[in-house]
Amino acid sequence: MEVTKTTKEKSSDRYIEAVGRRKTSTARVRITPAPKTTCVINEKDIEVYFPTEEMRMMARRPLADKIVGTFKITVVLKGGGIHSQAEALSHGIARALIKGDALLRKDLKKAGLLKRDPRAKERRKPGLKKARKRPKWSKR
């Protein structure tokens, strides 16, 4: 009787998966070795999903720093705004690259791409209009 790998083990041989987050955005990233680097986000090309070049550059930032090899990047993005989604994607790609090659960690960490940015919107408090904005005070 043959012993076969479980489905989970087989899938890990084909691709590397990681999660990146920013504010309320979550990016599930899968990196697969490929002849040409491509990026598909929620079944759309990166040029279609992120309309400005600034956001595309922000998302691809981990790939620009001395990365050897070409990848097919598949992403599922949920929550938040488009800007925080680009930052979550950058975080996810950096984490996936670390799983694939631990030697990249030093460069990516120095560039600040591995830290999850903890800043998020503060909750609204009772008696206030927003998180810190108070109603106008009048003496009489």
C-alpha positions in Angstrom: 0.0 0.0 0.0 1.4 3.4 -1.0 1.7 6.3 1.4 0.7 9.6 -0.2 1.0 13.2 1.0 -2.1 14.9 2.3 -3.7 17.6 0.2 -2.3 20.3 2.4 1.3 19.1 2.0 0.8 18.8 -1.8 -0.4 22.3 -2.1 2.5 23.7 -0.1 4.9 22.2 -2.7 3.3 24.3 -5.5 3.0 27.7 -3.9 3.8 29.9 -0.9 0.9 31.5 0.9 0.9 34.5 3.4 -1.4 37.1 4.8 -0.8 40.8 4.9 -2.9 43.3 6.8 -3.4 47.1 7.1 -6.2 48.9 8.9 -9.2 46.7 8.0 -7.8 45.4 4.8 -6.6 41.8 4.4 -4.6 40.4 1.5 -4.3 36.6 1.1 -1.2 36.2 -1.2 -0.1 33.1 -3.1 3.2 33.1 -4.9 4.0 30.5 -7.5 7.2 30.3 -9.5 6.5 31.3 -13.2 8.4 32.3 -16.3 7.1 35.9 -16.1 6.1 38.0 -13.1 2.3 38.7 -13.1 -0.1 39.8 -10.4 -3.8 39.0 -10.3 -6.0 40.6 -7.6 -9.5 39.3 -7.1 -9.4 37.9 -10.7 -8.4 41.3 -12.1 -5.0 42.4 -13.4 -3.1 44.8 -11.1 -3.3 47.6 -13.7 -7.1 47.3 -13.6 -7.4 46.9 -9.9 -5.1 49.7 -8.8 -5.8 52.7 -11.1 -2.7 54.8 -10.2 0.9 54.0 -10.7 1.7 55.1 -7.1 -0.5 52.3 -5.7 0.9 49.7 -8.1 4.5 50.7 -7.1 3.5 50.5 -3.4 2.1 47.0 -3.9 5.1 45.8 -5.8 7.7 47.4 -3.5 8.9 44.0 -2.0 9.6 42.6 -5.4 11.8 45.6 -6.3 14.4 45.0 -3.6 17.0 42.5 -5.0 14.5 39.6 -5.6 15.8 36.9 -7.8 13.2 34.9 -9.8 9.8 35.5 -11.4 6.5 34.8 -9.8 2.8 34.5 -10.5 1.1 36.3 -7.6 -2.5 35.6 -6.9 -4.2 37.8 -4.3 -7.6 37.9 -2.6 -8.1 41.4 -1.1 -11.0 42.2 1.3 -12.0 45.1 3.4 -10.8 48.7 3.8 -10.1 51.3 1.2 -8.0 51.0 -2.0 -4.9 52.6 -0.4 -4.8 50.3 2.7 -5.4 47.4 0.3 -2.2 48.3 -1.6 -0.3 48.4 1.7 -1.8 45.1 2.8 -0.7 43.5 -0.5 2.8 44.8 0.0 2.9 43.3 3.5 1.6 40.0 2.2 4.0 39.7 -0.7 7.0 40.5 1.7 5.8 37.8 4.1 5.4 35.2 1.3 8.9 36.0 0.0 10.4 35.4 3.5 8.7 32.0 3.6 10.3 31.1 0.3 13.8 32.4 0.9 14.8 33.3 4.5 17.9 35.2 3.2 15.6 38.0 2.0 14.5 38.8 5.5 17.3 41.2 6.3 16.7 43.4 3.2 13.0 43.4 3.5 13.1 44.2 7.3 15.5 47.1 6.7 13.1 48.5 4.1 10.3 48.3 6.7 8.1 45.9 4.7 7.7 43.2 7.3 6.2 45.4 10.0 2.4 45.3 10.2 1.3 49.0 10.5 -0.8 49.0 13.7 -2.5 52.4 13.1 -6.2 52.2 12.6 -9.2 54.5 13.1 -10.0 55.1 16.8 -13.4 54.2 18.1 -16.1 56.8 18.8 -16.7 57.5 22.5 -20.1 58.3 24.0 -20.8 62.0 24.5 -18.4 63.0 21.6 -19.1 63.6 18.0 -16.2 61.6 16.7 -13.3 59.8 18.5 -11.9 63.0 20.1 -14.0 65.8 18.7 -16.2 67.3 21.4 -19.5 69.3 21.1 -19.1 73.0 21.1 -19.0 74.3 24.7 -21.2 77.3 25.6 -21.1 79.0 29.0 -24.7 80.1 28.8 
